[in-house]
């Protein structure tokens, strides 16, 4: 159970770092991938994961691989 939390946290940190490298705000990314800002905040903080299709859209937008 703890491992799943760590994975979400790690994923969120990677997404945030990729977003910041692009110099985009959370709001800009949320709009581009059609998610709410609150959802983006939850993903980046590791509080929640996201559906696979949302994760894939984020990876494509931020030009990062899923691994």
C-alpha positions in Angstrom: 0.0 0.0 0.0 2.8 2.4 0.9 4.5 1.7 -2.4 1.5 2.9 -4.4 1.6 6.3 -2.6 5.3 6.6 -3.3 4.7 5.9 -7.0 2.0 8.6 -7.2 4.3 11.1 -5.4 7.2 10.3 -7.7 4.9 10.6 -10.8 3.6 13.9 -9.5 7.1 15.3 -8.9 8.2 14.3 -12.5 5.1 15.9 -14.0 5.7 19.1 -12.1 9.4 19.2 -13.0 8.5 18.7 -16.7 5.9 21.4 -16.6 8.3 23.9 -15.0 10.9 23.1 -17.6 8.4 24.2 -20.2 7.8 27.4 -18.2 4.0 26.6 -18.1 1.7 27.2 -15.2 -0.4 24.5 -13.7 -3.4 26.4 -15.2 -2.0 26.3 -18.7 -1.3 22.6 -18.6 -4.7 21.8 -17.1 -6.4 23.7 -19.9 -4.3 21.9 -22.6 -5.1 18.4 -21.3 -8.7 19.3 -20.3 -8.3 18.7 -16.6 -9.2 21.0 -13.7 -6.5 23.0 -11.9 -7.5 21.1 -8.7 -6.9 17.8 -10.4 -3.5 18.9 -11.7 -2.7 20.1 -8.1 -3.7 16.7 -6.8 -1.6 14.8 -9.4 1.5 16.9 -8.9 1.3 16.6 -5.1 0.8 12.9 -5.3 -2.5 13.0 -3.5 -4.2 11.3 -6.5 -3.1 9.5 -9.6 -4.9 9.9 -12.9 -6.5 7.8 -15.5 -4.1 6.3 -18.1 -5.4 8.4 -21.0 -4.9 11.6 -18.9 -1.4 10.4 -18.0 -0.6 9.7 -21.7 -1.9 13.2 -22.7 0.3 14.8 -20.0 3.4 12.8 -21.2 2.8 13.9 -24.8 2.2 17.5 -23.9 5.2 17.7 -21.6 7.4 15.6 -23.9 8.4 13.0 -21.3 8.3 9.3 -21.4 6.1 7.3 -19.1 8.9 5.3 -17.6 
